[in-house]
Amino acid sequence: METIERRVLVVEDERAIADAVAARLRAEGFVVHLAGDGPSAVQAARTFRPDAIVLDVMLPGFDGLEVCRRIQAERPVPILMLTARGDETDLLVGLAVGADDYMAKPFSMRELTARVHALLRRAQKTVAVQPVQPSQPTIRLGDLEINQAERRVLRGGVEAHLTPTEFDLLVHLAGRPRTVLPRERLLADVWGWADASGTRTVDSHIKGLRRKLGADLIRTVHGVGYALEVDR
């Protein structure tokens, strides 16, 4: 069977970090292209056409948030954003403009490669299910309406623009309304991760959903997980 080479664009202006990330990804079998600033990253996304992007927030030219916005406007692609530790503002804006996941610096190369693999598995799974399920049911819970076929969400008749990961997370919660789902289970079912090393990623996407759909939509059960709190 022919092996399909997966392409990853690494956008990082610190050369030592960029080279280390590229070396690890190449060891995993990926074809890697490097870009060191905003304009070259957008151009590389057009010409290299990556299957996934590892994108630092702080870049010369223009920042990673603008890179993410421009790339996603041209061709949707899974993006793993690298942020300074504890920089919640960059994180939430990144998710809003189309990033699928984030990691705070410093990070382990093992976890970074695991997350890139997870992003690609999720993207492949989404493409695979769309042709065989053209008429996925619309979920209606109270004033929340989730059109799975069109991947559109309305609350109170007002459309909310969600990232692909936010949409998948919401659908998963909506499939079990008022049921508390542990963070670890959400990581496994939505992100495809086998371990619980990314629970903050779940928390950050929940914040994004609350910001776009209302703070009352999702209930936190501290130390456990989350539940969708809408009427059946």
Secondary structure, DSSP 8 states (H G I E B T S, - for coil): ------EEEEE-S-HHHHHHHHHHHHHTT-EEEEE-SHHHHHHHHHHH--SEEEEES--SSS-HHHHHHHHHHHS---EEEEEETT-HHHHHHHHHTT--EEEEES--HHHHHHHHHHHHHHHHHHHHHHHH-TT--EEEETTEEEETTTTEEEETTEEE---HHHHHHHHHHHTSTT--EEHHHHIIIII--SSSTTHHHHHHHHHHHHHHH-TTSEEEETTTEEEE----
